[in-house]
Every structure is written in structure tokens, then in C-alpha cells.
Amino acid sequence: MSVEIAEDGTVVAAGHPVDYATVYTWAVDNPEMITALVQDTKAFVTVVAAAEAAPVEQQQVAVREAFTAGRPQQPGVSWTP
């Protein structure tokens, strides 16, 4: 799976925007997905967990920050500032 942060700041996986609920599900129900995507799973999960209580408008920012904090693991995963 390729994951990209689009120019507008949206996280995109397999060509589709990734929302907070999806990322939270990955972190809680499918941690091997996160391990495959990022090098620092602790940093990733820490950001996602902190976002759980965040207002909805801040959750997309938290998704982007979580992927950035974790750093890419898999070849082909792209990241744009």
C-alpha cells in the first residue's frame, strides 16, 4: 500500500483520502498495518491516541502528524511536506 500526504495536507492511501476513523482502526485493530507503514509505531500511536479527544476539525491534522511522526517504512511510500 502506498501512502501519501497530498499538497492539501490530506493523507491518501491506495488513492483514497484516509480519515481519522480509518487511522484509528489501523492503530487499534490492525497494528501490523501500522508496522508495515511507519518506522516509529510508538510515535504514530502516541499522536493518534492524543487525537482521540480532539475536536473533529483537528483530527485530520492529527492523522497527518501521526504519519509524519512515524516516518515511512515501506519502499514506495511517499511523503510531501
N, C-alpha and C positions, 0 to 999 in steps of 0.2 A: 504494500500500500504506500502510495506517495502522499505526503502531507506538505502543504504549502501555506505560507501566510501571504495572502493576496495583498495588493497595494492598498486596498481599503482597510486592511487590518484583519479581515476575516480569515479564519483558519479553514482550509479546504482539504478534504481527504477524498481520494478517488473521484475528484471532480465536483464534489458537493460540499457546501458550507457545513462546518462542524459547529453545532451549538453546545451550550453548556451541559445540557442534559446528556448528550452523547458522550462528551468527555468524562463526565462524572460516572456514567455507566462503565466506560472503559476502565477507569481507575478502580472502581469498586467491584465490578462483576467479572472483569476480564483483564486482570493485571498483566498477563503475558503480552497483551496488545501494547500496553504502555512500554513494557520492557523492550519490545521489538522496535518501538519508535524513538525512544529517548535514552540517553546515556545515564542521566541522573534521575532515577524514578522518585527518589525521596524529594528532590526539589519540585518535581512535577506535581506529586500528590500533595505536597505542602501548600502549593498555590491553589490547587483545586479545592482542597479542604477549606482553606480560608475563604474561598468564594461561595461556599455553601450558604452562608448567611448574608451574602452581598445582595443589594438590590438588583433586580433583573437587568437594568441598564448597565451595570458594572460587570455582569457575568461574561459577556463576550470579550471584554478586556482581560478578564481573568483567564479565559481559555487561551488567548494569545500569549499572555505572560507565562502560563504553565508550560506551553510548548517551548517557549524561549528559554525558560529556566532549565528545562530538562535537556536541551541540546539534542540535535538529531543523532540517531543511532544507525539507521539503515541506509545503505547506499541508495541514492536516488531521491531521498527526502530533501526537499528544498526549503530554504528559509529566506525570506526577504525582510529587510528592516521596515 
